[in-house]
Amino acid sequence: MSELIKWGILGTGRISRAFAEGLKSVSNGVLHGVASRDYYRSKAYADEWSVPLAFENYLQMAESEAIDAVYVATPHTQHAENSILCLKHGKAVLCEKPFAVNHGQVSEMVAQASKSNVLLMEGMWSRFPPLMKELRKVLSSGEIGEVRTLHADFGFKPKTREPEGRLLNPELAGGSLLDVGIYPLSLASMIMGKPESFVSDWNRGSTGVDEQASCILKYDNGSMALLHSSLESETRQEAFISGTEGNIRIHKQCWKPQKMTITSRLSQKEKIVERPFAGNGFNYEAEFFGQLLLEGKTDNEIMSLEESLAIMSLLDQIRDSWGLRYPFE
């Protein structure tokens, strides 16, 4: 492998375009191929984005020696199957969040990555912008003391509410939890770790998926996270971290973090920290992943496979508490 990662994108939807745009701001990688189940769609995408290779199907990309790493951008019901295909052929895989639909699928992905000895990571892109690095630094410094409470939410009202669309269709693992609730849950995991218990409730929509959900996580030190997701209305999309010596507000949108306000209890002063994106935000995870690949690593500390497994296990437990299972499970 050269010092420039040759990326392939598997899937041609909206999220793949965001990643393709992000790759324009990456120093260690370049978009080199795209794959769809429809060759004409791949070719049209390749022409639009000036991509050298348009593959006829997913297998052809997985087998290609011209591709070093694959970004899996298909619907999350296909994440496990698509990722495992690429991993079996020795491709490093960055898979868009949520990693898959349930813990069993993620376990199979992780097992295949281990068997193939290749890099696999969940594409939780909000972990990697400069502000998140600064947040982790502030939290570890003890500037706001011990974290006691986290409030975080992500809700929006879709422009259309098609029952067969990915957001509301149970066959596509629709619902607010996996689509946007994953962001507050992942933030809670990053800041507070694995909870010891939780309580949760949901609003079951007409198609049978969760159109709105809330969850309270409790940790072994007594701290709590209060989280909310919605496909019914737009929420503040902010996060508020309360510590024993101060607090931090991550401004809208907390899942696209660029600004936070830190308040010290001792000084009673506010400090505003802004870290605007250099690209569209997806460039940071691509750059980080590329560096891991160039260094020959198969896991990392910022978004580890162990943590992704723990988060997916919690998502399963939350759905189980509601009695929500997707038709294919």
N, C-alpha and C positions, 0 to 999 in steps of 0.2 A: 504494500500500500504506500502511495506517495504521501506527502504532507498535506494533500488536499483531498478531503473525503468526497467521494462521488456518491451523492444521494439519489435514491429512488423514492418516489412517492407512490404509494399503493392506494388508489382511490382518487376521484377527480371532483369531489364535492367542495362545499364552502370552506371547510377546515383545511383541506389540502391547499387551497389557494392562499390562505393565511400563512401556512408554513412555507409555501413557495416564495411568497413576498418576504418572509423573514430571512430566507436563505440569501437574499440579495445583500444582507448586512453582515454576513458571516465571513470570517477571515480564513477558516480552516475547512470550508466545504463549499460544494457547488451542486446545483440540481442537474443531474445527468440523465435521469430517466423517469418515465411515468407509466403506470399500468392501470388498466381498467378491464372489466369483463367484456367490454365492447371496444374493439380496436379502433373504430372510427372516433370514439370519444377520446381515447388515448391520443390519437393523432391530432385531433383538434386542440386538445390541451397542450400537447407538445409544440404545436405551431404557435399557439397564443403566448406561451411562456418561453419560447426559444429553447426548448429542451431537446438535446441531441437524440435521445432514444425514446420511442413510443412502443411499448410492449403489447403484444396481442392478448395476454392474460397474466394473471398473477404468478403462475408457475414460471413463465418465461422470465419474468424479472428475478424471481428467487434463484433461478439457475444461472443467471447472467454473471459472468466474471467481471463485467464492466461496472457493477454496482457494489459499493462497500457497505452502505447502510440504508435501511428502509424505514421510512416514516409511514406507519399504518394509519390511514385516515378514512377508513371505511366505517359504517355504522357499528356501534359497540357490540351488537349481536354477532358481528363477524370478526371482532378483534382477536379472539383466541385462535380461531382457525387460520386466519391470515398471518398472524405472528408466528405460529408454530410452523407453518409452511416455510417461511423465510428463515427461521432459526434452524430448521432441519438442513437447509442448504448453506449454512454457515454465514448468514447475513446478520449483522448487528441490527437490532430492532428498537426503534423508538416508537412506542404505541400510544396514540392519543388517549386521553382520559375519557371516561373511566377505563381502567386497564382492560376490563372485560365485564361480563354481566354478573358473575358470582365467584366465590372463593375457589370452587372446584376448577373453573376455567383458568383462573390466574395460577393456581398450583400447577396445572399442566404446562402452562407457558414457562414458568420458572424452572420446572423439571427439564423441559426441552433445552432451555438456555444453558443449564448446567451440563446436560449431556453433550451438547454441541460445543460447550466452552466458548460461548460468544456473549457479547454485551446485550443486555435487555434492560429497558427502563420505561417506566410509565411517563407519558408526556404531560405531566402536570406543569404546564408552562409558567404558571404564576409563581412557582418556587424560585425562579431563576433571575428575574429582573434585579437591577442594582439595589432597589429599595428593600427587597427581601433580604439581601445580604446585609444591608445596614440594620434592618429589624433584628435579625438574628444576633448581630453584634451588640445592639442595645440591650436585648433581653439577657444575653450571657454576661454582660457587664454588671448587672444588678441595679442599673440606673432607676428602674421603677420598682425595685424590690422583687418579692416573690409574686408571680402571677397567680391571681385568685379567681378571676372571671374573664371569660371571653364572650362577647356578643358578636355574631357575624351572620349575615344574610345575603341571599342572592335570589331575587325574584324579578320576573319580567312578564309582560303580557304579550304573547305571540301575535303577529299581525294576522295570521290565519289559524284556525283551530280545526284543521282537517283530521277526522278520526283515524284516517289511514296514514297520516304523516308520522314521522319518527318521534315527535314529542308526546303524542297521545296514544299511540298504537301499542298495546301490550305485546304483540308479536315482535315488535322492535325494541322491547324493554323500555318503553316510554315512561314518562313521569318526571317530576321535578327532582327527585332524589339523585338519580344517576346523571341527569343532564346538567343541573346547576347546583344541587345540594352537595355534590362532591367537592366543590370549592370550599365552603365553610368547614366541612368535615376534614378535608386535607389540611387546612390552615390550623384547625384545632390539634390535629395530629402532630404537625410540625412544632407547634408552640408548647403543647401540654402532654404529648405522648399518648399512650394507650389508656383509655378509661377503664375504671373498674366496674361501672354500671351505667345504665342509661334508662330514660323514659322517653317515649315518643308517641306522637299521634299524627294522623293524616286526614286529608279530605279526599275521599275516593270520588273520582270523576265519572262521567257517564260511560267512558270506555273501560273503566276498571283500574286505571293507573292513578298514582298520587298526583293530584294537581296542586297540592299544597301540603307541606309537612313541617313539623317542628320537632326538635330533639334537645333534651338536656343531658349532657354527659357529666358524670361525676368521676373524679380521680382520687387516687388513694390518699392524697394529702388534703382532701376536702375541697379543692378548687373545682369549678364548674365551667362548662361551655354551653351557651344557649344559642342554638343554631336554627336557621329557618330557610326554607326554599319554597318557591312558588312559580307556577305557570299561570296564575290568575291575575296578578297585579305586579306593578313595579315597586320594589322595596328600595330602601336606602342604598343597598349594595356597599355597605361600609363594614368595618370591623372595629371593635373597641376592646382594648386589652387593659384590664384593671389590675394594678399591682399594689402591694402594700405601701409603696413609696411614690406612686405616680401612676400615670396611664398613658396609653398610646392610642390615637385614633388614626386608622388607615382610611383615607378619604375615598369617596366614590371614584372609581370602582375598585373595591378591595381585591377583586380577582384580576385586576389589571393594574397592579400597585405602582404608583408614581409619586404619591405625596402622603406624608404622615405628620401628625402633630404630637409632640411629646411634652407632657406636663409633669413637672417635678413637685412632689408634695412639700419638700423642704423649701425650695425657692419660690414656689407658686408662680413660676414663669413657664411660658409656652415656647417651645422650640419647633419650628417648622422645618421639616427635611423634605426636599424635593429631588427626585432622581428621574427626570424624563427619559423615555425610551430613546435609544439611538436608532432603532429600527421600529418594527411593529410589535416587538415583544417576543415573538416566536424565535427570533434570532438568538436570544440568550440560552434557551434550552438546547438549540441546535449546536451552538458553539461549545457549550459544556459537554454535550454528548460526544461531539467530534473529538474533543480533547481526551475524553476517557478512552475512546476507540484508538486514537493515535498512541496512547500510553499503554495499550494492551489490557485495560481494566475491564472487568465484567460486572462490576457493581459500584455503588458510590454511597456517600453519606447524606447527600441532600435529598435524594429520592430513591431510597434503597428498596430492593425487592422485598425485604422483610417488612418494611413499613407498608408497601403497597398491598401485601398479603393481609396485614392487620387491618388496613382500611377497608378492604373488600370484605373481610370477615365481619366487620362492624356493619357495613351496608346490608349484608345478608341478615344479620341479627335484627336490624331495624325493620326490614321488610317482613321478617318472620313474625315480629311482634304485632304487625298490622294484619298478618294473614295474606300478604300479597306475594303470589308466585306467578311468574310469567308462564304462558301456555307451554313453552318448550322445555321448561325445567322439570 
